[in-house]
Amino acid sequence: MKKLIFFLFIAINVILIISCNDNVDPKTDFKEVYALNCVIRGDTSFQVATITRSYNVSGFDPSTNTDDPFIKGAKIKLNYESTGKTYFFRDTSMVRTNDPRYSTPLNYYYINNFQPETESPISIEATLPNGKVLTAKSITFYVSPYMIEDNFYSIPLAVFGNYLVFNWSNLVSTKDEQVYYVPELIIEYAQIRNGTPVELQKKVPLFYVSGGNGEFPLYPPIQTDISYVNFDTLTIRRALLEISAGDANKNNYIIHKAVFRLLVVDKDLAVYYAAQKTFLDEFSVRVTQPEFTNINGGLGIFGTLTSTQIDVPIKENYIKSFGYQPF
């Protein structure tokens, strides 16, 4: 009955909209906007930035655009307050794969000799060929590789327990900024396809929840002021089963190990991450993507991210119990 009322409500609204005499144009006057995207990673010295522009199409489908909106010829510099140094991005390109829209090379800007090692303010400035300037600020963090406590984890647990618990020390100290954590448990494996092993990953959810079309995985959210996360051993088992779901030849799967990874991000990147995750959530009712930016003069995101991880071995007899091959 509730479904019938809901569909009647939708039908009435559609009829009202169609019967309206006013002509509604969903497209407004085109305005060129620029977006700068750059995430400074603390776990690598290779940093990447992109600048793109808005574009117009003749109809209403943006996917009909085949002209790459990437902006070439921009001057991008990164200022790192800790050392007082300025780093300049260079432009390059690579072969684009699996993209039906654009046939041109994939362009981007990069620095290959900068890795933040201390907590410090950091800023970026991009000057476009037309003189437009985009700027943003953030802060870098240092994360100790030993911040995750080594409790000799294994799958399944060496001792009886219902949860695999990962603890970490809050070793990221900041004067004025909060840090946000994204914990991940990932199973690394390979599937033999046409005689060749293909390396793959399976992310383990915290738990599954029931929805209208079945059960959906829910993964650890981004949070601040946390120091541990629990993974149900039954959920880990289900994730291992899903690796070969629908494939009777279990021997084609080679299980390497599990990896617990802890991502640490700044506030702006945390807000952006949460906004995008909300938009992509199976239970979201949004029809338009949320717009969050910390770029002065345009759109996009400038943030910092670093990570640390530990390996979690999976016992050989446990792997074989699924019909899989141990690595």
Secondary structure as UniProt FT lines:
FT   HELIX           2..19
FT   STRAND          34..41
FT   TURN            42..43
FT   STRAND          47..53
FT   HELIX           62..64
FT   STRAND          75..80
FT   TURN            81..84
FT   STRAND          85..88
FT   STRAND          90..94
FT   STRAND          106..111
FT   STRAND          120..127
FT   TURN            129..130
FT   STRAND          133..140
FT   TURN            145..146
FT   STRAND          163..168
FT   STRAND          180..193
FT   TURN            194..195
FT   STRAND          196..203
FT   STRAND          207..211
FT   TURN            212..213
FT   STRAND          214..218
FT   STRAND          228..232
FT   HELIX           233..242
FT   TURN            243..246
FT   HELIX           250..252
FT   STRAND          253..265
FT   HELIX           267..280
FT   TURN            282..283
FT   STRAND          299..312
FT   HELIX           316..320
FT   TURN            321..323
FT   STRAND          325..326
//
